[in-house]
């Protein structure tokens, strides 16, 4: 295609209010006020937008962190102003969700991309896993109302308990679920398989979001 066709085919789509996916891997946030986004996820913006976060030694914004009890957290930065904010995360696919008043979801800290300022959030480390793998698993507990965007490697599958999952492939779960963790004893000695730790979700209600990819944060920490 020629340049005119290229620019027209890939121009931002004029949308309504709310989070808009320009494509499966790029999110347009129409901004008139404040939104919370993952630090480092901004790829472009129009209008007048400022970002609040912590400065890194290398320069730039790393995001401010709402601390968990363990001292760990997820880098989140506040974007304020008017315009369009475009965010993405390493080519991962984007899923836009709507939380009703009082509705909650727990999301792996690696997979939170953006959420409206009306959403309350709390960052926690899953303590039962911390003893099994250095660093544990940091999750963000989000409560509506408002929109949020999460990222997945590929198309996710949403499962209903009872189910066992790999922590490195587990993206999110409904707030009424409380996973437990099991160590596969057969892999304790001389083995480095990612299947040495599993998350167990019990009951018959709720949902668990799993992606066809292992992030590597939990099992790699264990294997180092």
C-alpha positions in Angstrom: 0.0 0.0 0.0 1.1 3.6 -0.5 1.8 6.0 2.3 -1.7 7.5 2.2 -3.3 4.1 2.4 -0.9 3.1 5.2 -1.7 6.2 7.4 -5.4 5.9 6.9 -5.5 2.2 7.6 -3.6 2.5 10.9 -4.9 5.9 12.1 -6.5 5.9 15.6 -10.2 5.1 15.6 -12.4 7.9 16.9 -14.4 6.3 19.7 -16.7 7.2 22.5 -15.9 7.6 26.2 -14.2 4.8 28.0 -11.3 2.4 27.3 -11.1 1.6 23.6 -8.9 -1.1 22.0 -7.3 0.3 18.9 -6.3 -3.3 18.2 -5.8 -6.4 20.3 -2.5 -5.1 21.7 -3.0 -1.3 21.9 -5.3 0.5 24.3 -6.6 4.1 23.8 -7.7 5.8 27.1 -9.8 8.9 26.4 -8.6 11.1 29.3 -10.5 13.9 31.1 -9.2 13.7 34.6 -7.1 10.9 36.1 -6.4 7.3 35.2 -4.0 4.7 36.7 -1.6 2.9 34.3 1.3 0.5 34.6 4.6 2.4 34.8 6.4 2.3 31.4 3.3 1.4 29.4 2.7 4.8 27.7 3.7 4.7 24.0 2.0 8.0 22.9 -0.5 10.6 23.9 -2.3 13.7 22.6 -3.4 16.7 24.5 -2.0 17.8 27.8 -1.2 14.9 30.1 1.2 14.7 33.1 2.6 11.5 34.8 3.3 11.1 38.5 5.6 8.5 39.8 9.1 7.8 41.2 12.2 8.8 39.3 14.6 6.0 38.6 18.4 6.2 38.8 18.5 5.8 35.0 16.0 8.6 34.5 12.3 8.5 33.7 9.3 7.5 35.6 9.1 4.0 37.3 5.7 4.6 38.9 4.7 5.0 42.5 4.0 1.9 44.4 1.2 1.2 47.0 3.2 -1.0 49.3 2.1 -4.4 50.4 2.8 -5.6 53.9 5.8 -7.5 52.6 7.2 -4.3 51.1 6.7 -5.5 47.6 4.3 -3.9 45.1 3.4 -3.2 41.5 4.6 -0.1 39.7 1.6 2.1 39.0 1.7 5.7 37.7 -1.0 8.3 37.7 -1.8 10.1 34.4 -3.7 13.3 34.7 -5.0 15.8 32.1 -7.0 15.9 28.9 -6.4 14.0 25.7 -5.9 10.5 24.5 -3.4 8.2 26.2 -2.1 5.1 24.3 -0.7 2.3 26.4 0.6 -1.2 25.6 2.7 -3.9 27.3 5.3 -5.9 25.3 2.9 -6.8 22.6 0.6 -8.7 25.0 -3.1 -8.9 24.2 -5.5 -6.6 26.0 -8.7 -7.5 27.8 -11.0 -4.7 28.9 -13.3 -5.5 31.8 -16.1 -3.5 33.6 -16.5 -3.8 37.3 -19.8 -2.9 38.9 -20.1 -1.1 42.2 -18.5 -3.3 44.9 -17.5 -6.0 42.4 -13.9 -7.2 42.8 -11.2 -9.1 41.0 -7.7 -10.2 41.9 -5.1 -9.8 39.1 -1.5 -10.8 38.9 0.6 -7.6 39.3 2.4 -8.3 36.0 -0.9 -8.2 34.1 -2.5 -5.0 35.3 -2.3 -2.4 32.4 -4.7 0.4 33.3 -7.8 1.2 35.5 -10.0 4.1 36.2 -9.4 6.2 39.2 -12.8 5.3 40.6 -11.5 1.8 41.2 -10.0 1.1 44.6 -6.9 -1.1 44.6 -4.8 -2.9 47.1 -1.5 -4.7 46.4 -0.8 -7.9 48.3 1.7 -10.7 48.2 0.2 -14.2 48.4 1.9 -15.2 51.6 1.3 -18.9 51.2 3.5 -18.9 48.1 6.2 -16.7 49.5 7.7 -19.6 51.4 7.8 -21.8 48.3 9.3 -19.3 45.9 11.4 -16.3 46.6 9.4 -13.2 46.0 6.0 -14.9 46.1 3.2 -13.8 43.9 2.2 -10.1 43.9 -1.5 -9.5 43.1 -3.6 -6.4 42.8 -7.1 -6.6 44.3 -9.4 -4.2 42.4 -12.9 -3.1 43.5 -15.3 -1.3 41.2 -17.0 0.6 39.9 -15.0 1.3 36.8 -13.2 -0.1 33.8 -9.8 -1.9 33.9 -7.5 -3.4 31.3 -5.4 -6.5 31.8 -2.9 -8.1 29.5 -2.4 -11.7 28.5 0.1 -13.6 26.4 -2.2 -14.9 23.7 -5.9 -15.7 24.1 -6.8 -16.6 27.7 -9.1 -19.4 28.9 -11.5 -18.8 31.7 -12.1 -21.8 33.9 -14.5 -22.7 36.7 -13.3 -24.3 39.9 -12.3 -26.9 41.0 -9.1 -26.5 39.0 -5.3 -26.6 39.4 -3.2 -24.0 37.6 0.5 -23.0 37.1 1.1 -19.8 39.0 3.2 -18.4 36.1 0.2 -18.8 33.8 -2.5 -17.6 36.1 -3.6 -14.1 35.3 -6.6 -13.4 37.5 -9.4 -14.9 39.6 -12.7 -13.7 41.0 -12.5 -12.1 44.4 -14.6 -14.8 46.2 -11.9 -17.4 45.5 -8.9 -18.0 47.8 -6.3 -20.2 46.2 -4.0 -22.6 48.0 -0.7 -23.8 46.9 0.8 -27.3 46.6 4.4 -28.4 46.1 4.9 -31.5 43.9 7.3 -33.5 46.0 8.5 -35.5 43.0 10.2 -32.3 41.7 11.9 -31.2 44.9 15.2 -32.9 44.3 17.2 -32.4 41.1 14.3 -31.1 39.1 13.5 -27.6 37.8 10.2 -28.1 36.2 7.7 -25.2 36.4 5.1 -27.8 37.4 6.7 -28.1 40.9 4.1 -25.6 42.3 0.4 -25.5 41.6 -2.4 -23.2 42.6 -5.5 -25.0 43.7 -8.9 -23.3 43.3 -11.8 -25.2 45.1 -15.5 -24.8 45.1 -17.9 -24.7 42.2 -18.3 -20.9 41.7 -16.2 -18.0 40.5 -13.7 -18.1 37.6 -9.9 -18.3 37.0 -8.2 -16.6 34.0 -5.2 -18.6 32.6 -3.0 -17.6 29.7 -1.1 -20.0 27.3 2.2 -18.7 28.5 4.3 -18.9 31.7 5.6 -15.5 32.9 8.4 -17.2 34.7 8.4 -14.9 37.8 7.5 -17.6 40.4 9.2 -20.7 39.1 12.3 -19.0 37.9 12.7 -17.4 41.3 12.4 -20.8 42.9 14.9 -22.4 40.4 17.6 -19.7 40.7 
